[in-house]
């Protein structure tokens, strides 16, 4: 029997095969900014998701193994503090880190619930299939969706531990991050907790190396976004005509990923009824990845009426997990 027959997978608002007028308008507006942008949600088709999994295994990409190390040490403490009956993971990907949370949850998971949200349906189904096989006794539900828009689909609040790993919150611009956190906080009663992974401010050389791996996997991942746009919006980008570039912006405390045109060209996007001209050397921004300190995260959280209730990091203070709750009073 297939996974879709065994498990609840909510695809009611999955991204349709053809882009809606709203989606086309959003991409058009992004591409017409002074620095053209493609939203990072378009990274994660099946090949893009697989490429990202390869990135997490690279020697220069410290984030994943460091976050896993933090969970290996602190997951039992986090579970004791949160005491959840319902675990929710946003951007579940391949479901690797949630296993450490489940191990710490132990027998208390029996009769509990697990909801996983991800934009990639294939990875979501595979994650739930593996978890259900290895951790029976829990009710599983998958939600195919976007964490910036679909928080209302996560199920009832109360004794939830909401997980948001991998520093993904840093991909939001500050104003977007505030909207996201405020929307999430509005769904959280006092018994809920939010565990968020954040990459910390550190040496520029180490930061830039993590996004410019010598194997070229990140470059391939970055260019793949153009292939996704081609399929979805009937465009004719030639990914090989763009070079990957990533650098640290110390003013904004973020890594910026761009694609740089290696020649002059005109790209047609049929679904948008538009042509986009590129001069040699002109660029498209594909991602920002904000870096935090405890103080900067606390200030951001406070703007959403959230407070840091637990702070867990590695010995080098490369990465941190923060447990956030609604502020009292």
C-alpha positions as CSV (number, residue, x, y, z in Angstrom):
1,X,0.0,0.0,0.0
2,X,1.4,3.4,-0.9
3,X,2.2,6.0,1.7
4,X,-0.6,8.3,0.6
5,X,-3.1,5.5,1.5
6,X,-1.6,5.0,5.0
7,X,-0.9,8.5,6.2
8,X,-2.6,11.8,6.3
9,X,-0.9,14.1,3.7
10,X,-2.7,17.4,3.4
11,X,-2.3,18.6,-0.2
12,X,-5.3,20.8,-0.3
13,X,-3.2,23.9,-1.0
14,X,-0.2,22.3,-2.6
15,X,1.4,24.5,-5.3
16,X,-0.7,23.9,-8.5
17,X,1.0,22.6,-11.6
18,X,0.5,26.0,-13.3
19,X,1.3,29.2,-11.5
20,X,-1.7,31.3,-10.3
21,X,-2.0,34.9,-11.3
22,X,-1.0,35.8,-7.8
23,X,2.2,33.7,-8.0
24,X,3.1,35.2,-11.4
25,X,2.6,38.7,-10.0
26,X,4.8,38.0,-7.0
27,X,7.7,36.7,-9.3
28,X,7.2,39.6,-11.7
29,X,7.5,42.1,-8.8
30,X,10.7,40.3,-7.5
31,X,12.3,40.3,-10.9
32,X,11.6,44.0,-11.4
33,X,13.3,45.1,-8.2
34,X,16.5,47.2,-8.6
35,X,18.3,43.9,-7.9
36,X,16.2,41.2,-9.5
37,X,15.3,38.4,-7.1
38,X,14.0,34.9,-7.3
39,X,12.3,33.7,-4.1
40,X,14.3,30.9,-2.5
41,X,11.2,28.7,-2.3
42,X,12.0,27.8,-6.0
43,X,15.2,26.0,-4.9
44,X,13.4,23.0,-3.6
45,X,12.2,20.9,-6.5
46,X,13.3,17.2,-6.3
47,X,16.8,17.8,-7.7
48,X,17.2,21.0,-5.6
49,X,16.2,19.1,-2.4
50,X,18.7,16.4,-3.2
51,X,21.4,18.9,-3.9
52,X,20.8,20.6,-0.6
53,X,21.1,17.3,1.2
54,X,24.5,16.9,-0.5
55,X,25.5,20.4,0.7
56,X,24.8,19.4,4.3
57,X,27.4,16.7,4.1
58,X,30.2,19.0,2.7
59,X,33.2,19.6,5.0
60,X,33.0,23.4,4.7
61,X,29.2,23.4,5.5
62,X,29.4,23.3,9.3
63,X,25.8,24.2,10.0
64,X,24.1,20.8,9.8
65,X,26.7,18.7,11.7
66,X,26.9,21.5,14.4
67,X,23.2,21.7,14.8
68,X,23.1,17.9,15.1
69,X,25.8,18.0,17.7
70,X,23.8,20.5,19.7
71,X,20.7,18.3,19.5
72,X,22.7,15.2,20.6
73,X,23.7,17.0,23.7
74,X,20.6,19.1,24.5
75,X,17.6,17.3,23.1
76,X,16.6,15.6,26.4
77,X,16.8,19.0,28.2
78,X,14.7,20.6,25.5
79,X,12.1,17.9,25.7
80,X,11.9,18.3,29.5
81,X,11.5,22.0,29.2
82,X,8.8,21.8,26.5
83,X,7.0,18.7,27.6
84,X,5.2,18.3,24.3
85,X,2.3,16.2,23.2
86,X,2.4,17.4,19.7
87,X,5.7,18.0,17.7
88,X,5.5,20.1,14.6
89,X,8.4,20.5,12.2
90,X,8.5,23.4,9.6
91,X,10.5,22.7,6.5
92,X,10.9,19.0,7.3
93,X,13.2,18.1,4.5
94,X,14.6,14.6,4.9
95,X,13.6,14.4,8.6
96,X,17.1,13.8,10.0
97,X,17.3,16.1,13.0
98,X,13.8,15.3,14.2
99,X,15.0,11.8,15.1
100,X,17.1,13.2,17.9
101,X,14.0,14.9,19.3
102,X,12.0,11.7,19.0
103,X,14.7,9.7,20.8
104,X,14.6,12.2,23.7
105,X,10.7,12.2,23.6
106,X,10.9,8.4,24.3
107,X,7.8,6.6,25.5
108,X,6.0,9.9,26.0
109,X,5.5,10.1,22.2
110,X,3.0,7.2,22.4
111,X,-0.4,8.7,21.8
112,X,1.2,11.9,20.7
113,X,1.1,13.7,17.4
114,X,3.6,14.7,14.8
115,X,2.9,17.2,12.0
116,X,5.5,17.9,9.4
117,X,5.3,20.7,6.8
118,X,7.5,21.0,3.7
119,X,7.2,22.4,0.2
120,X,8.5,19.2,-1.4
121,X,5.9,16.5,-1.3
122,X,8.3,13.7,-2.2
123,X,10.7,14.5,0.7
124,X,7.8,15.0,3.0
125,X,6.3,11.6,2.2
126,X,9.7,9.8,2.6
127,X,10.3,11.5,5.9
128,X,7.0,10.5,7.4
129,X,7.3,6.9,6.1
130,X,10.7,6.5,7.8
131,X,9.6,8.1,11.0
132,X,6.4,6.0,11.3
133,X,8.4,2.9,10.7
134,X,11.1,3.7,13.3
135,X,8.9,5.5,15.8
136,X,5.5,3.8,15.9
137,X,2.7,4.8,18.4
138,X,2.4,8.4,17.2
139,X,-0.1,9.9,14.8
140,X,1.6,11.4,11.8
141,X,0.4,14.1,9.4
142,X,2.1,15.8,6.5
143,X,1.3,19.2,5.2
144,X,2.6,20.2,1.8
145,X,3.0,23.9,2.0
146,X,5.0,27.1,2.7
147,X,5.9,28.0,6.3
148,X,5.4,31.7,5.5
149,X,1.8,31.2,4.5
150,X,0.4,28.0,5.9
151,X,0.8,28.2,9.7
152,X,-3.0,27.9,10.0
153,X,-2.8,24.3,8.7
154,X,-0.6,22.9,11.5
155,X,-3.5,21.7,13.6
156,X,-4.7,22.7,17.1
157,X,-2.4,24.5,19.5
158,X,-1.5,23.3,23.0
159,X,1.5,21.5,24.3
160,X,3.2,21.8,20.9
161,X,6.9,21.9,20.3
162,X,7.4,23.6,17.0
163,X,10.7,22.9,15.3
164,X,12.4,25.1,12.7
165,X,15.9,23.9,12.1
166,X,18.8,24.6,9.8
167,X,18.9,28.4,10.2
168,X,16.1,28.7,7.6
169,X,14.6,31.6,9.5
170,X,17.6,33.6,8.3
171,X,16.4,33.3,4.7
172,X,13.7,35.9,5.6
173,X,14.3,39.6,5.3
174,X,14.0,41.3,8.7
175,X,10.5,42.6,7.9
176,X,9.4,39.2,6.6
177,X,10.9,37.5,9.7
178,X,8.9,39.8,12.0
179,X,5.7,39.0,10.1
180,X,6.4,35.2,10.3
181,X,7.2,35.3,14.0
182,X,4.2,37.5,14.8
183,X,2.0,35.1,12.9
184,X,3.4,32.1,14.6
185,X,3.2,33.7,18.1
186,X,-0.5,34.4,17.5
187,X,-1.1,30.7,17.2
188,X,0.9,29.8,20.4
189,X,-0.8,29.6,23.8
190,X,1.4,29.6,26.9
191,X,1.9,25.8,26.7
192,X,3.5,25.9,23.2
193,X,7.2,26.3,22.6
194,X,9.2,27.2,19.4
195,X,12.7,25.7,18.9
196,X,14.5,27.6,16.2
197,X,18.0,27.0,14.8
198,X,20.1,30.1,14.0
199,X,23.5,30.5,12.4
200,X,25.7,32.8,14.5
201,X,27.8,35.8,13.5
202,X,31.4,34.6,13.0
203,X,34.6,35.0,11.0
204,X,33.8,36.2,7.4
205,X,36.2,33.7,5.9
206,X,34.5,30.7,7.5
207,X,31.0,32.0,6.6
208,X,31.9,32.6,2.9
209,X,33.6,29.2,2.6
210,X,30.4,27.5,3.7
211,X,28.6,28.9,0.6
212,X,31.4,28.5,-1.9
213,X,32.4,24.9,-1.6
214,X,35.2,23.7,-3.8
215,X,33.1,20.8,-5.0
216,X,30.7,23.2,-6.7
217,X,27.6,21.6,-5.2
218,X,26.3,25.0,-3.9
219,X,26.8,26.5,-7.3
220,X,24.8,23.7,-8.9
221,X,22.1,24.1,-6.3
222,X,22.0,27.9,-6.9
223,X,21.8,27.5,-10.7
224,X,19.1,24.9,-10.4
225,X,16.6,27.6,-9.3
226,X,16.7,28.8,-12.9
227,X,15.7,25.3,-14.2
228,X,12.7,25.4,-11.8
229,X,11.7,28.8,-13.0
230,X,12.0,27.6,-16.6
231,X,9.6,24.7,-16.0
232,X,7.1,26.6,-13.8
233,X,7.0,29.9,-15.7
234,X,7.7,28.8,-19.3
235,X,11.1,30.6,-19.2
236,X,14.3,30.1,-21.2
237,X,17.1,30.8,-18.7
238,X,20.3,28.9,-19.6
239,X,21.6,28.0,-16.1
240,X,25.1,27.5,-17.5
241,X,25.3,31.1,-18.6
242,X,25.2,32.2,-14.9
243,X,28.0,32.0,-12.3
244,X,27.4,31.4,-8.6
245,X,28.5,34.1,-6.2
246,X,28.1,34.2,-2.4
247,X,29.5,36.8,-0.1
248,X,29.1,38.1,3.5
249,X,27.4,41.5,4.0
250,X,28.7,42.7,7.3
251,X,26.3,45.7,7.4
252,X,23.3,43.4,7.4
253,X,24.9,40.4,9.0
254,X,23.9,38.1,6.2
255,X,25.3,35.9,3.4
256,X,23.9,36.8,0.0
257,X,23.7,34.4,-2.9
258,X,23.5,35.6,-6.4
259,X,23.7,34.4,-10.0
260,X,25.9,36.5,-12.3
261,X,25.3,36.6,-16.1
262,X,28.4,35.7,-18.0
263,X,27.1,37.3,-21.2
264,X,24.4,39.7,-22.4
265,X,21.1,38.0,-22.9
266,X,17.3,38.4,-23.0
267,X,15.3,35.9,-21.1
268,X,11.6,35.3,-22.0
269,X,9.2,34.2,-19.3
270,X,6.1,33.1,-21.1
271,X,3.8,32.8,-18.0
272,X,4.6,36.4,-17.1
273,X,4.4,37.7,-20.7
274,X,7.7,39.5,-20.1
275,X,11.3,39.7,-21.4
276,X,14.1,40.3,-19.0
277,X,17.4,41.8,-20.3
278,X,20.7,41.0,-18.7
279,X,24.0,42.8,-19.4
280,X,27.2,40.8,-18.9
281,X,27.9,40.9,-15.1
282,X,24.4,41.8,-14.1
283,X,23.0,39.7,-11.2
284,X,20.0,38.0,-9.7
285,X,19.7,37.6,-5.9
286,X,18.5,34.1,-5.0
287,X,19.0,34.0,-1.2
288,X,20.0,35.8,1.9
289,X,21.1,33.9,5.0
290,X,21.0,36.2,8.1
291,X,23.4,35.5,11.0
292,X,22.5,36.2,14.6
293,X,23.7,36.9,18.1
294,X,21.7,36.0,21.1
295,X,21.0,39.7,21.6
296,X,19.8,40.2,18.0
297,X,17.5,37.2,18.1
298,X,16.1,38.3,21.5
299,X,15.3,41.7,20.0
300,X,13.6,40.2,17.0
301,X,11.6,37.7,19.2
302,X,10.5,40.5,21.5
303,X,8.9,42.3,18.5
304,X,6.6,39.3,18.2
305,X,5.9,39.0,21.9
306,X,8.3,36.1,22.2
307,X,11.2,35.6,24.6
308,X,14.1,33.2,24.8
309,X,13.5,30.5,27.4
310,X,16.5,28.4,26.5
311,X,19.7,28.9,24.6
312,X,21.8,25.9,23.4
313,X,25.0,26.2,21.5
314,X,28.2,24.3,20.6
315,X,31.6,24.9,22.2
316,X,32.8,27.1,19.3
317,X,29.5,29.1,19.3
318,X,29.0,28.5,15.6
319,X,25.3,27.8,15.8
320,X,22.5,27.9,18.3
321,X,19.1,26.5,19.1
322,X,16.8,28.9,20.9
323,X,13.6,27.8,22.7
324,X,11.1,30.6,22.4
325,X,7.8,31.1,24.3
326,X,5.1,33.7,24.5
327,X,6.1,36.5,26.9
328,X,4.1,36.5,30.1
329,X,2.0,39.5,30.9
